[in-house]
Amino acid sequence: MAAKKEQALVIVESPTKAKTITRFLGNGYTVRASMGHIRDLPDSAAEIPPQLKKEPWARLGVNVEKNFEPLYVIPKGKKEQVKELKSLLKDADKLYLATDEDREGESISWHLAEVLKPKVPTRRLVFNEITKEAIVQSLESARDIDQALVRAQETRRIVDRLFGYEVSPLLWKKIAPGSSAGRVQSVAVRLLVERERARIRFRSAEYWGVKARLRKPGAEPAFDADLVSVAGKRVATGKDFDPDTGQLSDPTSAFLLDEAGARRVASLLEAGPIRVQSVEQKPFTQRPAAPFVTSSLQMVANSKLRFSAKRTMQIAQQLYENGFITYMRTDSTALSDEAIRGARSLIEREYGREYLAPDVRQYDTKVKNAQEAHEAIRPASDHFAAPDAVRAQLGDDAARLYDLIYKRTVACQMADARGTNTVMTAEAGDAVFRATGKTIEFAGFLKAYSIDEDDENGEPSDRMLPQMSEGDALSCEKADVLDRFTQPPNRYTEGSLIKELERLGIGRPSTWASIVELVLSRSYAFKKGTALVPTFTAMALINLLEQHFHNLVDYSYTARLEDDLDAISLGQMESIEYLRRFYYGEDADGLRALIAKGEAEIDPKEINGISLGSYNGRKIEVRIGRYGPFVSDGERRASLPDETAPDEMTAEKAWELLEHASRPPDSLGTHPETNEPVYLKVGRYGPYVQLGDASPGNKPKMASLLPGTDLETVDLDHALKLLSLPRTLGSHPATGEPVIAANGRFGPYVQSGKEARSLPADLSPIDVTLEQALHLLSQPKTRGRGAARQTVLKDLGTHAESGKHVRILSGRFGPYITDGETNASVPRGTDPLHMTMERAQEILAQRRQYIEEQGGAAKPATKRGARKTVRRATR
């Protein structure tokens, strides 16, 4: 009788990763996903075991009285997953834990082993790319769980929990309900606030300059030159001014050119003569940048692709789990021999031997913890997939990100770029102008990857100057007199904030994207274009933390905490002693003592006041209230819109708001039936109309203006129509239920029973007809705000077998196919107008299969506030 073949259970984090790995393993393996962590500290009061709820430490989920022992629970949503994994384990002869190759992944593996309690041999598989070769290699070099890494992750989790769950409740009392603090989050907020303070202190300075368009007679091209000195004195530029005073930092090193002086210089150019004073040429060599690490990928994707850090990591995760790139959370710039071979053979094949670096390039890495270091982010295997292959499988955004990774990896093994920099000075009377030029003589790595952000095509750009020699005559085609003003320091973008956190040694690759997302979701910042603008609530938060918890937002202190956590992962530091120092203190007060002091000493009135100065003899300040920020002069108050940039709110503007708020509201007239006044007002959430006056026990009816409405066009008739909403249009012929039109939180919509659809931009709830509403309600329901604003790109008709009506619609994220039950994106590169019914059915079938693999169709959304939870504290 043949021996029973051994069966191995392999556990990974996600279904996509499981599906990819399954392709490389034979019949002896079952691959399943844990769906991330299966166990964690309790996230709500309901998750704390009843017998522990009365313990003084229970709310923390950490027994601070017993060596900081964590209380781990299996969330309700993970119990079925654990049950399935236990069932599969009964039939397995081996267990392989193949979670990600970092602290978090090591922790997930440890928790799986602790919960599943396997009685079969258990080994840890580690790989940093999902290819057949990598999986086979990991099976051959399987190891035990690294307990030092597990302790490091556990310590980090406990520190973050103690910080968040101890400091946040204090903030609820002293600032506003819902406020939160976190070990890295609060430091990131401090960076944003300090930059905003610098912008508030900034004083703009005016300075003048002259730009000339010069030409050497008979030569091409014309070129621009800037005025640099007059009468032997250097002309001041923006960098010469003190940003806090608007005055020259050192008046002896440069002089301030005024308008009259600039116009005099322009006249010298027009009068001539203009002669070349000097020409200096210097050869340059430019080396390619190192391959991507997490931070540099997030920065470049933010700059070039306008991806948020969160979006970048979501797409990178897709690329990794589908086997296209190596692991994406890394701070190592190292490349494996396999990657170097792959890159160098591709360069020789695609560009020619002359573009290959003479020697293999190795890049120094600033790895904080060599034990956790992976390779740089690069295309997987030694045969890099083409971006088009990614586009076909994962779509355009994934292909764009992969293209950056692909090109940067290839470029790092290419030859240096070489060229010449030219600096030419010319004189006109006592004025001297300078022009610079750059000539690329050998593109080298720039052939594959240009670092020029202005060059959309990625090709190196020359700034050519004609051949010139000292004494050559030049002519002036035009002279522009420039009135310039110094600019405040730029706000951080997501990319530049991550770069600064990395420079300071705060946070790690696995946390940066989530930290930025937390800062935004907690309303400590909002986006203005790509800039991150701190809110007034953030200003109050940092005031409190700097004054009463200085260490907790001190950059060097936070960086030392990171280094200590790294030392724990290397077995160089004891985790319990580290936690004891952090919580109970040693040479200085620990967290617990600081919280006790803060409870007694922090004055909410003092902390929540952000002074704007004085106006008309009154002290003006912004205060943080229960319902958001407002301005006050001690007696009056006026609401501030949530997204008000602190550097734009002056005492004068605040006074105008106070004056407006203290005046009786503008009356548009009286309601013809009730005789009540109708007002047009502006509140925290924007402009609205109000029927009648507020009185004790009587809240007047209010209605927000429709999106895009100009306040100047709102009259009594329009206000009455808004106040009439929601309006009943008639009955639905199929159900008999009323059909209503209304203006809601997410904009105008129509509804009948449980069915609702957003109104497109060309329809208003004021005048939409029953026929139009019924047509909208008959359309397939899609997710997301304003999702019904799509148009039909192609109607494929009714499918013969299923009887379902299949159409292609334009959606928020591009064209998609729908049969009324399943939605599937049209693959990038496919023209939706040429889509056939057969191809559409294939795409819908693939989408249905994917949904099934993810655990079935999405469940109906639950009502807001239906579940009582403890507020989350954050890192």
Long-range contacts (C-beta under 8 A, 24 or more apart in sequence): 6-93, 6-94, 7-91, 7-92, 7-93, 7-94, 8-92, 8-93, 8-94, 8-95, 8-96, 9-85, 9-88, 9-89, 9-92, 9-94, 9-95, 9-96, 10-96, 10-98, 10-125, 11-85, 11-95, 11-96, 11-97, 11-98, 11-99, 11-109, 11-112, 12-98, 12-99, 13-99, 13-100, 13-105, 13-108, 14-321, 15-853, 15-854, 15-855, 16-318, 16-321, 16-322, 17-130, 17-321, 19-853, 20-130, 20-321, 20-322, 20-323, 21-98, 21-130, 21-135, 23-132, 24-131, 24-132, 24-135, 24-136, 25-135, 30-88, 30-92, 32-84, 32-85, 32-88, 34-81, 34-85, 34-99, 34-108, 34-112, 35-78, 35-81, 36-108, 37-78, 37-107, 37-108, 37-111, 38-74, 38-78, 38-81, 38-82, 38-85, 38-108, 38-111, 38-112, 38-115, 39-72, 39-73, 39-74, 39-78, 39-111, 39-114, 39-115, 40-72, 40-73, 40-75, 40-157, 41-70, 41-71, 41-72, 41-73, 41-157, 41-161, 42-71, 42-73, 43-75, 43-869, 43-870, 43-872, 44-868, 44-869, 44-870, 45-868, 45-869, 45-870, 46-868, 46-869, 47-73, 47-75, 47-76, 48-73, 49-73, 59-165, 59-870, 60-161, 60-162, 60-165, 60-166, 61-161, 61-165, 62-158, 62-161, 62-162, 64-162, 64-583, 64-592, 67-576, 68-158, 68-576, 68-579, 68-580, 68-583, 70-154, 70-157, 70-158, 72-111, 74-115, 82-115, 82-116, 85-112, 85-116, 86-116, 89-116, 89-118, 89-120, 92-120, 93-120, 93-121, 94-120, 94-121, 94-122, 94-123, 95-120, 95-121, 95-122, 95-123, 96-122, 96-123, 96-124, 96-125, 96-139, 96-142, 97-122, 97-123, 97-124, 97-125, 97-145, 98-124, 98-125, 98-127, 98-138, 100-327, 100-329, 101-126, 101-127, 101-128, 101-327, 101-374, 102-327, 102-329, 102-372, 102-374, 102-510, 103-149, 103-150, 103-152, 103-153, 103-156, 103-372, 103-510, 103-569, 104-153, 104-510, 106-145, 106-146, 106-149, 106-150, 106-153, 107-149, 107-150, 107-153, 107-154, 107-157, 109-145, 110-145, 110-147, 110-150, 113-145, 128-326, 128-327, 128-330, 128-374, 128-375, 129-320, 129-323, 129-325, 129-326, 129-327, 129-380, 129-381, 130-320, 130-321, 130-322, 130-323, 130-380, 131-323, 131-380, 131-381, 133-381, 134-380, 146-371, 148-371, 148-568, 148-569, 148-570, 148-571, 149-371, 149-372, 149-569, 151-568, 151-569, 151-575, 152-565, 152-566, 152-568, 152-569, 152-575, 153-569, 154-575, 155-565, 155-568, 155-575, 155-578, 155-579, 156-565, 158-579, 159-183, 159-561, 159-565, 159-579, 159-582, 160-873, 160-874, 160-875, 161-873, 162-579, 162-582, 162-583, 162-591, 163-552, 163-591, 163-873, 163-875, 164-872, 164-873, 164-874, 164-875, 165-873, 166-591, 166-592, 166-595, 167-549, 167-552, 167-591, 167-595, 167-873, 168-871, 168-873, 168-874, 170-595, 170-598, 170-599, 170-602, 171-541, 171-544, 172-871, 173-599, 173-604, 174-544, 174-598, 174-602, 174-604, 174-607, 174-608, 175-537, 175-540, 175-541, 175-544, 175-604, 175-607, 175-608, 175-624, 176-537, 176-624, 176-625, 176-626, 177-626, 178-522, 178-871, 179-522, 179-537, 179-541, 180-522, 180-871, 180-872, 180-873, 180-874, 181-541, 181-545, 181-552, 181-873, 181-874, 182-515, 182-518, 182-873, 182-874, 182-875, 183-552, 183-558, 183-561, 183-875, 184-501, 184-506, 184-507, 184-511, 184-515, 184-558, 184-875, 185-515, 185-518, 185-519, 185-522, 185-524, 185-874, 185-875, 186-541, 186-542, 186-545, 186-552, 186-553, 187-501, 187-504, 187-506, 187-553, 187-555, 187-558, 188-497, 188-501, 188-506, 188-507, 188-515, 188-516, 188-519, 189-519, 189-524, 189-525, 189-534, 189-538, 189-541, 189-542, 190-542, 190-545, 190-546, 190-553, 191-492, 191-497, 191-500, 191-501, 192-491, 192-492, 192-497, 192-519, 192-524, 192-525, 192-532, 192-533, 192-534, 192-538, 193-534, 193-538, 193-539, 193-542, 194-542, 195-489, 195-491, 195-492, 196-491, 196-533, 196-534, 196-539, 196-645, 196-646, 196-647, 198-243, 198-488, 198-489, 199-488, 199-489, 199-491, 199-647, 200-646, 200-647, 201-243, 201-244, 202-243, 202-244, 202-488, 202-489, 202-647, 203-243, 203-244, 203-245, 203-246, 204-246, 204-485, 204-486, 204-487, 204-488, 205-241, 205-246, 205-247, 205-485, 205-486, 206-483, 206-484, 206-485, 207-236, 207-237, 207-238, 207-241, 207-256, 207-257, 207-484, 207-485, 207-486, 208-257, 208-258, 208-259, 208-261, 208-262, 208-481, 208-482, 208-483, 208-484, 209-235, 209-237, 209-257, 209-262, 209-481, 209-482, 209-484, 210-262, 210-265, 210-266, 210-269, 210-431, 210-433, 210-479, 210-480, 210-481, 210-482, 211-479, 211-480, 211-482, 212-269, 212-433, 212-476, 212-478, 212-479, 212-480, 213-476, 213-477, 213-478, 213-479, 214-274, 214-426, 214-433, 214-435, 214-474, 214-475, 214-476, 214-477, 215-474, 215-475, 215-476, 215-477, 216-466, 216-468, 216-472, 216-473, 216-474, 216-475, 217-473, 217-474, 217-475, 219-466, 219-467, 219-468, 220-466, 221-464, 221-466, 222-477, 223-435, 223-437, 223-464, 223-465, 223-466, 224-435, 225-424, 225-426, 225-433, 225-434, 225-435, 226-433, 226-434, 226-435, 227-257, 227-262, 227-265, 227-431, 227-432, 227-433, 228-425, 228-432, 228-433, 228-434, 229-431, 229-432, 230-255, 230-257, 230-261, 230-265, 230-430, 230-431, 230-432, 231-430, 232-430, 238-484, 238-486, 238-487, 241-486, 243-486, 243-488, 243-489, 246-486, 259-481, 259-483, 262-481, 262-482, 263-481, 265-428, 265-429, 265-431, 265-479, 266-479, 266-480, 266-481, 268-428, 268-429, 268-430, 268-431, 269-428, 269-431, 269-476, 269-479, 270-476, 270-479, 271-429, 272-428, 272-475, 272-476, 273-428, 273-473, 274-426, 274-427, 274-428, 274-473, 274-474, 274-475, 274-476, 275-426, 275-427, 275-471, 275-472, 275-473, 275-474, 276-424, 276-425, 276-426, 276-468, 276-469, 276-470, 276-471, 276-472, 276-474, 277-425, 277-426, 277-427, 277-432, 277-470, 278-423, 278-424, 278-425, 278-470, 279-422, 279-423, 279-424, 279-468, 279-469, 279-470, 280-422, 280-423, 280-424, 281-420, 281-421, 281-422, 282-420, 282-421, 283-418, 283-419, 283-420, 283-421, 284-418, 284-419, 284-420, 284-421, 285-416, 285-417, 285-418, 286-416, 286-417, 286-418, 286-419, 286-444, 286-445, 286-446, 287-416, 287-445, 288-361, 288-411, 288-412, 288-414, 288-416, 288-444, 288-445, 288-449, 289-408, 289-411, 289-412, 289-451, 290-333, 290-363, 290-365, 290-376, 290-412, 291-333, 291-335, 291-363, 291-376, 291-377, 291-378, 291-408, 291-409, 291-412, 292-376, 292-377, 292-378, 292-404, 292-405, 292-408, 292-409, 293-330, 293-331, 293-332, 293-333, 293-365, 293-376, 293-377, 293-509, 294-328, 294-329, 294-330, 294-331, 294-377, 294-509, 294-510, 294-512, 295-331, 295-498, 295-499, 295-502, 295-509, 295-512, 297-328, 297-377, 297-401, 297-404, 297-405, 298-494, 298-495, 298-498, 298-512, 298-513, 299-495, 299-496, 299-498, 299-499, 300-404, 300-408, 300-495, 301-401, 301-404, 301-495, 302-493, 302-494, 302-495, 302-530, 303-453, 303-493, 303-495, 304-404, 304-453, 305-397, 305-400, 305-401, 305-404, 306-530, 307-397, 307-401, 308-494, 308-513, 308-516, 308-517, 309-494, 309-495, 309-498, 309-512, 309-513, 309-516, 309-517, 310-513, 310-514, 310-516, 310-517, 311-397, 312-401, 312-513, 313-513, 315-394, 315-397, 315-398, 315-401, 316-377, 316-401, 318-394, 318-398, 319-390, 319-394, 319-398, 319-401, 319-402, 319-405, 322-393, 322-394, 323-380, 324-379, 324-380, 324-385, 324-390, 324-394, 324-398, 324-402, 325-377, 325-378, 325-379, 325-380, 325-402, 325-405, 326-374, 326-375, 326-376, 326-377, 326-378, 326-379, 326-380, 327-374, 327-375, 327-377, 328-377, 329-374, 329-509, 329-510, 330-373, 330-374, 330-375, 330-376, 330-377, 330-509, 331-365, 331-366, 331-367, 331-368, 331-373, 331-502, 331-508, 331-509, 332-365, 332-367, 332-373, 332-374, 332-375, 332-376, 333-363, 333-364, 333-365, 333-376, 334-362, 334-363, 334-365, 334-373, 334-375, 334-376, 335-362, 335-375, 335-376, 335-378, 335-409, 335-412, 336-375, 338-381, 338-382, 339-375, 339-378, 339-379, 339-382, 339-409, 340-413, 341-382, 342-379, 342-381, 342-382, 342-383, 342-384, 343-378, 343-384, 343-409, 343-410, 343-412, 343-413, 344-413, 345-382, 346-384, 346-410, 347-410, 347-413, 347-414, 347-448, 351-414, 351-447, 351-448, 354-415, 355-414, 355-415, 355-444, 355-445, 355-447, 356-413, 356-414, 356-415, 357-413, 357-414, 357-415, 357-416, 358-415, 360-413, 361-412, 361-413, 363-412, 368-505, 368-508, 368-562, 368-563, 368-566, 369-566, 369-569, 369-570, 371-569, 371-570, 372-566, 372-569, 376-409, 377-405, 378-405, 378-409, 379-405, 379-406, 379-409, 384-409, 384-410, 388-829, 391-828, 391-829, 392-827, 392-828, 392-829, 395-825, 395-827, 395-828, 396-828, 396-829, 399-828, 407-448, 407-449, 407-458, 408-449, 410-448, 410-449, 411-445, 411-446, 411-448, 411-449, 412-445, 414-444, 414-445, 414-447, 414-448, 415-442, 415-444, 415-445, 416-444, 416-445, 417-442, 417-443, 417-444, 417-445, 417-446, 417-460, 418-442, 418-444, 419-462, 422-465, 424-465, 424-468, 426-474, 428-476, 435-465, 436-463, 436-465, 437-462, 437-463, 437-464, 437-465, 438-462, 438-463, 439-464, 488-647, 490-531, 491-528, 491-531, 491-532, 491-533, 492-531, 492-532, 493-530, 493-531, 493-532, 494-530, 494-532, 497-532, 504-555, 504-558, 504-559, 505-559, 505-562, 505-563, 506-555, 506-558, 506-559, 506-562, 507-562, 508-562, 511-875, 514-875, 515-875, 518-874, 518-875, 522-874, 523-642, 526-642, 526-643, 528-643, 528-645, 533-643, 533-645, 533-646, 534-646, 535-629, 535-642, 535-643, 535-644, 535-646, 536-610, 536-622, 536-624, 536-629, 536-640, 536-644, 536-646, 537-624, 537-628, 537-629, 539-610, 539-622, 539-646, 540-607, 540-608, 540-610, 540-624, 543-607, 543-610, 544-602, 544-607, 547-607, 548-594, 548-597, 548-598, 548-601, 548-602, 549-594, 549-598, 551-588, 552-591, 552-594, 610-646, 612-649, 612-650, 612-651, 612-654, 613-650, 613-651, 614-651, 615-651, 615-652, 615-654, 615-655, 616-655, 618-655, 620-651, 620-654, 620-655, 620-658, 622-646, 622-649, 622-654, 627-684, 628-684, 631-657, 631-658, 632-658, 633-658, 636-661, 636-662, 637-661, 638-662, 639-683, 639-684, 640-684, 641-684, 641-686, 642-684, 665-690, 668-714, 668-715, 668-716, 668-719, 669-716, 671-720, 671-723, 672-720, 678-716, 678-719, 678-720, 678-723, 680-711, 680-714, 680-719, 687-711, 687-714, 689-714, 689-719, 689-722, 689-723, 691-723, 703-743, 704-743, 706-743, 706-748, 706-764, 706-765, 706-766, 707-747, 707-748, 708-761, 721-766, 722-766, 725-765, 725-766, 726-765, 727-765, 727-766, 729-768, 729-769, 729-770, 729-773, 730-770, 732-774, 732-777, 733-774, 739-770, 739-773, 739-774, 739-777, 741-765, 741-766, 741-768, 741-773, 746-785, 746-786, 747-785, 747-786, 750-776, 750-777, 752-777, 755-781, 757-781, 757-788, 758-785, 758-786, 758-787, 758-788, 758-789, 759-788, 760-788, 760-789, 761-789, 780-807, 780-809, 780-818, 780-819, 780-820, 780-823, 782-809, 782-811, 782-818, 782-823, 784-812, 786-812, 787-811, 787-812, 793-832, 793-833, 794-832, 794-833, 794-835, 796-835, 796-836, 796-837, 796-840, 797-837, 799-837, 799-841, 806-837, 806-840, 806-841, 806-844, 808-832, 808-835, 808-840, 817-843, 817-844, 819-844, 822-847, 822-848, 822-851, 823-847
